[in-house]
Amino acid sequence: MKTIAVIGVGYVGLVTGACLADLGNRVTCLDINEERIEKLKQGIMPIFEPGLEEVVRRNVAAGRLFFTTDYDEAINRPPAEMVFIAVGTPEGVDGEADLRYVRAVAERVAEVMDHPLIIINKSTVPVGTGDWVADIVRSRQPQPIPFAVVSNPEFLREGSAISDFMNPDRIVLGSLDREAAQKVAQLYLSLRAPIMITDLRTAEMIKYASNAFLATKISFINEIANICEALGADVKEVAAGMGYDKRIGRAFLDAGIGYGGSCFPKDVKALAHMANIQGKHPQLLEAVMQINADARRSIVAKVRNLIGNNSGTLRKLEGKVVGVLGLAFKPNTDDIRESPGIDIIRMLQADGATVRAYDPVAMENAARVLTNVTLCRDAYETAEGCDALVLATEWNEFKHLDLPRLKQVMRQPVIVDGRNIYEPAVMREHGFIYRGVGRGY
């Protein structure tokens, strides 16, 4: 059993802390948000993540998982061997990663630590941050105490984070202190995953390169979808045919309204920023971002073409009612950061549309950022009186809707499917005017 502190109880920190406790370690999770910590002590999760509540409750009951707002308690009582930094690195004004929270944690750890530590960067941070954290800790220590910095990037997907932690494709560890990296590796041995130990900067780059490549696959298939629409081909069949090739693979080749969430948009921008400040020219990354933005605009253009006014006004959807199904950026999460559905709603409103919307779990979060949107109880209430319905998030409950009932409550039977979850022929049989993405009309 290791004694571990995890700083930050967002998606990464809470999942990491809970899973490390589930592997038999004593883990104290710290956050400066007192309300969030108090709720966790009461067993109330701050995020929606399948399976997380069960893991947290089990390890709290077993006396392996604790929550606090006190750095001294988390790090020194009892003495932690390792401290994970798992705070947010939001997008800065120029696309760079904002490291203010990482800095604050590094400074506080340095001030509080009273014994040797391994400080582990779990947050997604720019290449070179490990060296920077080491400099901060060294400069802020009241007296010199040995420590090592290890980069251990996370590869968790929201909606399947517990499974991803427990069944990783690989564990990446980077450090100038190989002995420290090997000690961190001991935490993961029971997972029986490949463990790669490298230097700090290479480990940090692996995270950015991985996310940028996956984002590129998504934008690539969306580019192909645009061409399929023009040439009469079906992108779903194209992706399936491509996916059989082992060199390509089927994952992340689902055409639609693009990527969102807290990682891909931020990380691609941050990597492009790093390249630019080094005098490089990240043309591919710039294209990936532009295609992703265009995918959302394309959905609104389809709505406009199907139900828009022809009066010559710039507000083509004035007087029209559009329903949006899905507000989370992906299924099985309540995260609305960089949500395509939220962006589409704002574009529809800018075009004059009245918008109704529904999501199975993200309604509370969406209500904080949306204005003048009617939030509904289910898909059918959302569709009432609508001139068009936009499918923005592929929740399972949307895949098996009662189509006759849906058509009956709509003013016009128009569906724009941003995730290609419906079959065009089936929708036409039920009397819908249907548009997917890259389906070759």
C-alpha positions, -999 to 999 in steps of 0.1 A, spaced: 0 0 0 12 35 -10 1 67 7 -9 91 -20 -23 127 -23 -42 138 -54 -47 175 -58 -78 184 -78 -111 164 -78 -123 171 -113 -128 143 -139 -91 133 -139 -83 138 -102 -114 121 -87 -112 91 -111 -75 88 -105 -79 90 -67 -108 66 -65 -91 40 -88 -58 42 -70 -76 36 -37 -94 7 -54 -60 -8 -62 -53 -9 -24 -36 24 -17 -44 50 9 -55 81 -11 -64 116 1 -80 138 -25 -76 176 -20 -95 205 -36 -97 241 -26 -135 241 -34 -149 235 1 -184 228 -12 -172 201 -36 -152 184 -9 -181 186 16 -204 170 -9 -179 142 -16 -177 135 21 -215 131 20 -212 107 -10 -224 133 -36 -205 132 -68 -196 166 -84 -196 150 -119 -216 124 -138 -193 94 -146 -207 59 -149 -194 37 -121 -176 65 -102 -200 68 -73 -198 31 -66 -160 31 -65 -158 62 -43 -183 49 -18 -166 15 -17 -132 29 -9 -144 55 15 -162 27 34 -130 6 33 -110 35 49 -87 39 18 -102 72 3 -103 106 21 -112 141 11 -98 174 24 -91 210 17 -60 211 39 -26 206 21 -8 197 53 -33 170 60 -32 156 25 6 156 22 20 151 57 -6 134 79 2 106 73 33 113 51 24 109 14 50 92 -8 35 107 -40 15 137 -49 -5 138 -81 -12 172 -97 -46 168 -114 -59 204 -118 -73 220 -149 -52 236 -176 -78 257 -194 -73 274 -227 -55 308 -226 -62 338 -247 -39 327 -275 -48 290 -274 -20 282 -249 -25 261 -218 -32 283 -188 -9 269 -160 -20 292 -132 -36 263 -112 -5 240 -117 17 268 -105 -5 274 -74 -4 237 -65 34 235 -70 39 265 -48 17 252 -20 32 217 -21 67 232 -18 57 253 11 40 225 30 61 194 23 82 182 53 96 150 38 108 137 4 81 135 -23 75 123 -58 55 150 -75 35 136 -105 20 157 -132 -13 141 -142 -27 173 -158 -22 178 -195 6 204 -196 28 219 -223 61 203 -231 86 216 -205 62 220 -177 79 192 -156 111 212 -156 91 243 -147 73 226 -118 107 214 -105 120 250 -106 90 263 -87 92 237 -60 129 242 -56 125 280 -53 96 279 -29 108 254 -4 115 269 31 144 245 33 158 220 8 140 187 8 146 161 -19 119 155 -45 114 142 -80 90 152 -108 74 126 -129 50 131 -159 22 106 -160 -3 118 -186 -38 105 -185 -57 89 -213 -92 87 -198 -123 92 -219 -153 108 -202 -181 83 -200 -157 53 -197 -130 67 -174 -131 40 -147 -127 13 -173 -100 32 -191 -80 36 -159 -83 0 -149 -77 -13 -185 -52 11 -200 -36 6 -234 -3 19 -219 11 37 -189 35 66 -199 60 79 -173 86 105 -179 112 118 -155 149 128 -152 149 105 -121 144 69 -134 142 55 -99 113 78 -91 96 68 -124 100 31 -115 84 37 -81 54 53 -98 53 23 -122 48 0 -91 14 16 -87 3 2 -121 18 -32 -122 -14 -50 -112 -31 -35 -143 -8 -56 -166 -4 -28 -191 27 -19 -211 47 7 -191 68 32 -210 95 51 -191 110 81 -209 122 116 -203 98 144 -190 94 163 -223 88 132 -244 61 120 -220 44 154 -221 45 153 -259 30 118 -261 -2 131 -246 -5 161 -270 4 140 -300 -21 113 -291 -50 137 -288 -40 156 -319 -39 125 -339 -74 113 -327 -88 148 -335 -72 146 -369 -89 113 -376 -123 129 -367 -117 159 -389 -104 137 -417 -136 117 -419 -157 148 -417 -138 162 -447 -145 129 -465 -181 132 -455 -184 166 -472 -170 151 -504 -193 121 -501 -223 144 -500 -212 161 -532 -205 128 -550 -234 107 -537 -214 83 -516 -222 71 -480 -196 80 -455 -207 53 -430 -199 26 -456 -167 44 -466 -155 45 -429 -164 8 -425 -144 -1 -456 -115 19 -444 -117 5 -409 -110 -31 -420 -75 -20 -430 -53 -27 -399 -31 3 -408 -61 26 -403 -86 11 -379 -122 19 -374 -120 39 -342 -126 77 -345 -139 75 -380 -175 85 -373 -185 115 -393 -207 140 -376 -205 174 -360 -170 171 -348 -151 167 -315 -157 186 -283 -151 183 -246 -123 195 -223 -94 177 -241 -93 176 -279 -102 213 -286 -79 226 -259 -50 203 -266 -49 208 -304 -49 245 -299 -22 243 -273 0 221 -295 -4 245 -324 5 273 -301 37 255 -290 46 249 -326 40 286 -335 61 300 -307 90 277 -318 87 291 -354 71 260 -368 40 260 -390 13 236 -379 -7 236 -411 -23 202 -404 -34 212 -369 -49 245 -382 -68 225 -408 -81 201 -382 -95 229 -361 -111 247 -391 -128 215 -403 -141 209 -368 -157 243 -367 -171 239 -402 -188 206 -392 -210 225 -367 -218 253 -392 -227 227 -417 -255 213 -395 -270 248 -392 -267 253 -429 -287 221 -435 -314 233 -411 -315 267 -429 -317 250 -463 -346 227 -453 -368 251 -434 -353 286 -438 -372 316 -450 -367 329 -486 -375 365 -478 -340 378 -483 -335 385 -446 -302 375 -430 -321 358 -402 -333 328 -423 -348 310 -393 -370 338 -380 -403 324 -368 -390 288 -369 -388 264 -340 -359 240 -338 -354 212 -313 -319 200 -303 -314 166 -288 -282 164 -268 -263 191 -249 -234 171 -234 -204 169 -258 -207 131 -259 -229 104 -243 -225 92 -207 -213 125 -194 -228 158 -182 -198 178 -195 -209 206 -219 -174 221 -224 -169 227 -262 -202 210 -268 -213 209 -304 -249 210 -293 -244 242 -274 -226 259 -303 -253 248 -327 -280 263 -304 -263 296 -303 -259 296 -341 -296 287 -346 -305 316 -322 -283 340 -341 -303 330 -372 -335 339 -355 -348 304 -345 -366 296 -313 -349 267 -297 -361 238 -275 -336 213 -261 -332 182 -240 -303 160 -227 -306 130 -203 -280 143 -178 -266 176 -188 -296 199 -184 -285 215 -151 -251 224 -166 -266 236 -198 -291 258 -180 -262 278 -166 -249 288 -200 -280 289 -223 -304 318 -225 -339 319 -241 -339 281 -246 -369 260 -235 -354 230 -217 -377 200 -220 -383 167 -201 -377 143 -230 -373 141 -268 -410 141 -275 -416 173 -255 -386 188 -273 -401 180 -307 -435 195 -300 -443 222 -326 -408 221 -341 -400 228 -377 -369 207 -374 -351 185 -350 -313 183 -347 -296 153 -332 -264 165 -315 -254 138 -290 -258 101 -297 -274 91 -264 -288 55 -265 -323 67 -257 -323 87 -289 -315 57 -310 -348 40 -305 -374 68 -305 -410 62 -314 -408 77 -348 -446 79 -355 -451 97 -322 -422 120 -329 -436 129 -364 -470 135 -350 -459 162 -325 -437 181 -350 -449 210 -371 -426 198 -400 -411 163 -401 -375 175 -406 -346 158 -389 -309 167 -392 -289 139 -377 -255 152 -366 -243 118 -355 -257 95 -383 -275 73 -358 -306 68 -381 -308 51 -414 -320 74 -442 -343 48 -458 -360 41 -425 -366 78 -418 -380 83 -452 -404 54 -448 -417 71 -417 -423 103 -436 -394 124 -424 -373 147 -444 -339 135 -433 -303 147 -435 -273 131 -420 -237 138 -425 -220 125 -456 -248 101 -465 -249 108 -502 -283 122 -509 
